[in-house]
Amino acid sequence: MRRVLSLLILAASAAVSLSARAADVIFAQVASHSNPASAANAKGMSTGIRVYFDKVNAGGGVGGNQLRLTTLDDGLQGPKMVALTQELIDAKSAIGFLGFLNSAGLAEIAKQDLLGKSGMALIAPLQGDKHVVGARNVFPLRSGYADEIAALLKEAKTWGKDRLAVVNMNIAFGPSLATLTHELVGEAGIQIVTHQVLDATPNQLEASVRAAVSQVSKSQPKAILLLAAGKPAFEFIRAMRAAPGGKTQFYGLSVLLHDVLGQEVGIEAARGIVLSQAVPYPFVPSKPVITEFQADMKKYAPGEAISFSSLEGYLGAKIAAEAVRRAGNAPNRASLLRALSELGEYNLGGIYVNYTPSRRKGWGGVDLSIINASGALQK
């Protein structure tokens, strides 16, 4: 594994620049471009990171240092993310981590306290679980899942959707968010009329979807809160739309990508689903940083799609660059970690994060969007 990792880092560095210098500051990302469940987000994140790094480097870098990104593919396998992370820690080539994507892998990294033990910082992982973003040396950007659920419940109540069916998958964030929803509905003035669980085990999924659809139909909710992603979510939406009560309003989390959802269940079935977004809406220049992001995407990644994930990568890279600037002329892992911990309230351009030695807070806002008749998102 060590030899494979060394070759990957050397190849990535060579691909970035044949004339890479000792002053290069390398950030490492572990995210799968090969697994269909993560490919769109992984590509968007790395594109956004590289766009901002390219902009900084074109202006002379940070204190003469050029910012580089190395991305390794874990196949969306939790144990492989952990192994690659440990190898990156041991290799000492990267100054910090940026834009990790893999819920199971991140949960295990947090559980093992790999970042705290190694003194490595992880900036802007694509993750909203409080156990991950609250782990030592994690510096979050996106809002947490709890923020997303609170926003969706508020939206449901506003529109009179006060009888709710909760449907969660039995893996990843599903169980913990179902528990959290039960805790929040009373304050929101909402009643849960049925709670169903989707068994993500391949040979159990079909039966659990069928049972969940039957119970949801019988309970006649005014809306369905779906705490799932990937195949469990797609199978349930597809089956529910074909069942009695199939036109019931759906609410989902940011992990349900609208374009992938439209491809998997069809635009008509996806139409009208309200999704929370844990990063700002990237398609309308409502804040200075969105205007900046859109211009830089056009200049440094022409032809690449603007997306929530590319904006997330861009914002994470902006935090990383500022931390390098504050880490001094010869930044290292310790000085980067110290700079991040003392960043305080940092304005990304109308969007703020706040990191102190005792508290690390990301954006904290939630945007809501709806899938329209053409399969696109609108606010």
N, C-alpha and C positions, 0 to 999 in steps of 0.2 A: 504493500500500500504506500509506503514512504517513497519508493522509487517512482510509482505511478504519479503520486502527487507532485513530486519534484519535476517530472517531465511536463505535467500539465501547467505548472506555474511558469516554467521556462518557455513553453510554447505560447502561452497567453502573453507573456511579456514581450516575446519576439514579434508576435502579431500586432501588438500595440505600437511598437516602434523598434526598428532595427538599431537605432542610435540611443536607446534608453540609457539614462545616466545613473550614476550611483545616487544622485539626489532625488530620484523618483520616489514618491510616497505612494505605496501600494495599499489599497483597500481590497479585501476579499469578500466575495459574495458566494454563498452556497444556495443555489436555486435551480430547479430542473427545467431545462428547455425541451427535454425529450419526453416527459410525461404529459399526455394531453390535458390532464386535470390542472396542471400548473403552468403549462407552456406560455399561455397568453400573458399571465401576470409576470412570469419570470422575464420574458422578453421585454415587456413594458418597463419593468423596474430597471433592468440593466441599460436599456436605451436612455431612459431619463437620467440615470447616473452619468453615463458617458457623455451625454449632451452637455450637462453642466460642467463636467471635468474638462471637456474640449474647449468650452468657452473660457474657463479659468486659465487653461494652459496657453490658449491663443493670446492671452494678455500677459504672458510671462510667468504664469503659475502663481504659487503662494510662496513669497520670499525666495523665489528662484527655484523652488521645488515643483516638479511636474506631478500632477495627480493621475494615478492609474487605477484601473479596476481589473481584477482577476475574478472570473466567474467559474465555479466548479459545479458540475451537475450530479446531484445525489439520486436522481431517478424518483424523487419524492418518497424515498425510503428513509424512515426515521433513523435506524441504526447507521445508515451510510452517512447521513448528515452529521451525526455525532462523530463518526470516525474521521470524516474529512475536516471537521472543525478542530479536532485534536491534532491532526496532522498539520494543519495550518498554524496552530499555536506553536507546535514544536519546530516547524520550519523557519519561523522568525522572519519570513519575508514580508508579511503584511503588518502594517502598523495598527490596523483595526478592521472590524467587520462592518458590513453595510448591506442592508436589503435582503436579509435571509428570508427564505420562504419554505416552510414545511412545518405544519402544526405539531406533528408527532415528534419530529426531530428537535424543534425548539423547546417543547415541553421537557424532553429528556435532558437537553443542555441546561435548562433552568434547574431541573431536579438535581443534576450532578454538580451544579454551580461551577461549570467549566469556565465561565467568563470571570467570575469572582476569584477563583483560584489562580487563574493565569494572568490576571490584570489586563485582560483584553476588553475593549469596548465594542458593543454592538449597537449600531445606529439604525433606526428606522426599519426594524423587521416588519414584514407584512403579517402582523399578528395583533389581536386585540385581547387575548386572554390575560387576565390580571396576574396570573401566576408566572407568565412569561415576561410581560412588560414590567412587572414589579421585581424581577430577579436582579441580582447585583450586576452592575455595569451595562444594563440595557437602557438605551436612551430612545424612548418611543417618539414616533411622529403621529401616527394615526390615532383616532379615538378608539376607546375600548369597546368591546362588545356590549358592556353594560350601558354605555352611552347610546349605542345604536338601538338597543331594545327599549330604553326609556323613550327615545324619540319616536319609535314606531308605535308604542302604546299611546303616547300623547296624540299622535296623528289619528289612530283608530278611534279614540274617544271623541276627538273633535268632529269626526264624521259620523258619530253615532254607532260605531262598530263596537258595542259594549258587551257583546257575547262572543267570546273568542275560542276557537279551537287551537290548541298548541300541538304542533307535530315536530318532533326532534329525531335526529338520527342518534344511534346509541354509541357513537364514537366521537373522537376529537372534542369539539366545543359543545356538542349536542346536550349531553346530560347536565353539565354545569349551567348552561344557559336556560335550560328548562326550569331548573331549580330557581334561578334568579328571576325568571318571568313570574313564577308563582309568588315570589316575594314582592314583586313590584305592582302586580295587577290591582291589589286592594287600594293602594294609594292613587292609582290611575282611574279608579272607578269602573273597572272592567271585571267581568265574570268569566272564568274558564269553564266552558261547558263540556269539554272533553280534552283529554291529554293522551296522545298516541305516540308510540315510539317505533321508529323504522329500524329494523335490524339490518345493518349494512353487510353482514356476512353474505357472500354471494349466493349460497344455496338457501338463504332464509329471506332475502330481500323481497322477492315477489310476493310471498305469503304475507309478510308483515305490511307491505304496501296495500294489499287487498283488504286486510283486516282494518287498517287505519282508515282507508277510504270509506269502508262500510260504516264505521263508528262515527266518523265526521259527518257523513251524509245524514245519519239518524239524529245527530245532535242539533242539526240546523243552526250552525253558528252564523253570525253576521260577518265574520272574517276569520281567516286562517293565518296564524303566525307560524311560519316555517323556519325551523332552526336546523337547517341541513344544507349541504352543498353536494356537488358532484352527482353521481348516479342516484343515490337515495332521493335527492331533491327532484331530479328530472323525472324519475319513475313515478314519484308521488304526484307531481303536478300533472303529468300526462294522464294518469289514471283518474285523478280527481276531476279534471276538466270533462272527462267522458261520463262521469257519474251524476246521479241526482244531486243538485246543489252545486254543480261544477262551476257555475259562474260566480261563486262566492269570492269576495275580495281576498287576494293573497298579499301578505306582507313578508318580506325576506331581508336577509342581511347582505352586507356589501360583498361577501364571498360568492354570492350568486351573480356572476357576470352576465349582463343583459345580452350581449352578443352570443355568448356560448349557450345561454338559456334558449334564445330564439332558434339557434341551430338544432338543439336537442329536442325541444318540445314543439317547435313550430311557432311562428310569430303570432298567430291567432291565439294559441294557448298562453303565450307569454304576455300578451297585451293586457294592460291594466295592472300588472303586478307592481306594487310599490316597493322600492328597495332603499334601504338606508345606505349612506355612503360615508365612510370613515375618513376620507380625505376630501378636500374641497372640489367642487364641480369644475372640471378642467376645460369645458367647451366654450364658456362665456367669460370674457375678461372682466370679471367683477371685482378683482383685487389686483394691485400692482404686480404681484408675483405671477399671477395667471397670464397677464399681458407679456411679462418677461419670458415666461415658459413657452408660450406659443411662438414668440419671435425666435427664440433659441432653437426650438424644435424645427422650425422652417429652415433655419440657417445651417444647423449642424446635423440634422437628421432628416433631410428632405425626403418626402415619400413615406416616412414612418407615421403611423397613426397616433394622434393625440388620445390619451386614455387616462383613466384614474391611476393606473399602475405606473405609467410613464411620468405623470406628475408626482406621484409618491417617490419614485426614484430620484427625480430632479430635486425635490425638497430635501430628501435625505442627503444627497450629495452636497447641497448648499450648507447643511449643518456640518457635514464632514469637513468641508473646505474652511469654514469659519473656525472650527476646532483646530485644524492644522495651523491656521494663521496665528491663533493664540498660543499654540504649543511651542513657538520659538523657531529659530532658524534651522535647528537640527532636531526636528520632531521625532519622538519615539513613542512607544506604546504607553509608557508611564506619563509623559507630558501630554499626550493626546487625551488620555483618560482624565487627567487633572483639569485640562482645559474644558472638557465637556462637563465635568462635575461642577465647574465654576462658571458655566456659561451664563447663568441667570436667565432673565427674560430676553429672548432673542426674536427680533422681528424679521421674518422671512420675506416680508412684503405684503403686510395686511393679514398675515397668518403668524401666530406666535407659538413658540415652545418655551418651556421654563425648566431649566435644570439647575439644581443646587445639590450640595452634598447629602442633604436629607430628603430631597424630593425631586423626581423626574417626571414632568408632565408634558404630554404631547399636545397637539392642537386642541383636542377636547370638543370640537364642534361636530355636528352631524348634519349633512345635507340629505334631503329626501328627493327621490326622483321616481318617475313612473315610466314604464315601457309603453310607447305609443303604438299606433296602428301600423307603422312601418318598421317596428322592431327597435327603434332608436330610443334613447333616454331623453326625457325632458324634465325640467324642474317644475 
